[in-house]
Amino acid sequence: MATVLPPPSKRQRVAVAEKARTQQDVDTIPSGLGNIRVHFFDQSTGKPTGAPVAIPVADATVKNLELLLNTLQGNDAAERVPYRFSFGADGRVIDIVNDVYRALLKPGLKTTEDTITLQYTPQAIFRVRAVSRCSASIPGHGEAILATSFASSSFSRLVTGSGDSTARIFDTDTGTPLHTLKGHTSWVLVASWSPDDTTIATGSMDNTVRLWDPQAGQSLGQPLRGHTKWVNSLAWEPYHLRKNSSIRLASSSKDATVRIWDTISKRIDLVLSGHKSSVSCVRWGGTGTIYTSSHDKTIKLWDSTKGTLISTLSAHAHW
């Protein structure tokens, strides 16, 4: 009796199709085409990344473009992000599937004399892992993560603070990093989104508070200096309490004070002093009352307009 071979598995069929596709691409890029100038643009913001770069046509593959873009962004080997590249022409979008030559030069859409503008979009990083309670893990920080905060309008945006002196913004839907916020010189202990998600505030062991633009990933001016010890907690003034276009932020510190900042003028509005030890937490209530808790085992209530103490709650036996 003749032995009947079982039908190929899905993995075998995929491997055969991939091999056939690779063999079809054996028609390598012709030599002697010289260089092309490539300029990268972020598809989400429309802003350029670096200056135009000249690269050999033979090396203008998707993998090499990813490596070049990550290098321009200053990403380490462990931080490299996969990207999808596309080119817009005559109202249509052309994806760069394999290389620039097959996508643009061979069809005659561009020549080696042109500067080619490529739009890039970060791709999700998927890895096969054993089933567990963890649905996803996003790498990036070089030290322990000390603070996290989701945007109030969307759980797809997450900011984290770390012992590596940076804060990072992640897209939790795709599992990709968006921006690295660099500026602090010590651990980032707390991070907080503003009520309208237009600003991120971070507090650090370098005794400063910094404000960031979450869209551009850039610092908004100089750090807010005033605390003499590290910043433990941050709280934004509720949106409905804002007056005269001022945007206020409260920060509590190891120096036993709470400072109210005008984030527009970058100046201290009020200083709440009364605790005898480190102020571990600050919260801004919807009626305008500020609540603070401290290692002196008390909770204090403050008038956010006058900066005066309303009352002290002292019943805890430990901080």
Salt bridges, closest charged atoms under 4 A:
GLU18 OE2 - ARG21 NH2 2.63
ASP25 OD2 - ARG21 NH1 3.26
ASP27 OD1 - ARG102 NH2 3.78
ASP27 OD2 - LYS106 NZ 3.99
GLU79 OE2 - ARG168 NH2 2.68
ASP95 OD1 - ARG84 NH2 2.55
ASP99 OD2 - ARG102 NH1 2.23
ASP164 OD2 - HIS141 ND1 3.14
ASP171 OD2 - ARG157 NH1 3.18
ASP196 OD2 - ARG242 NH1 3.61
ASP206 OD2 - HIS184 ND1 3.08
GLU237 OE1 - ARG248 NE 3.41
ASP255 OD2 - HIS227 ND1 3.10
ASP269 OD2 - ARG248 NH1 3.09
ASP296 OD2 - HIS275 ND1 3.09
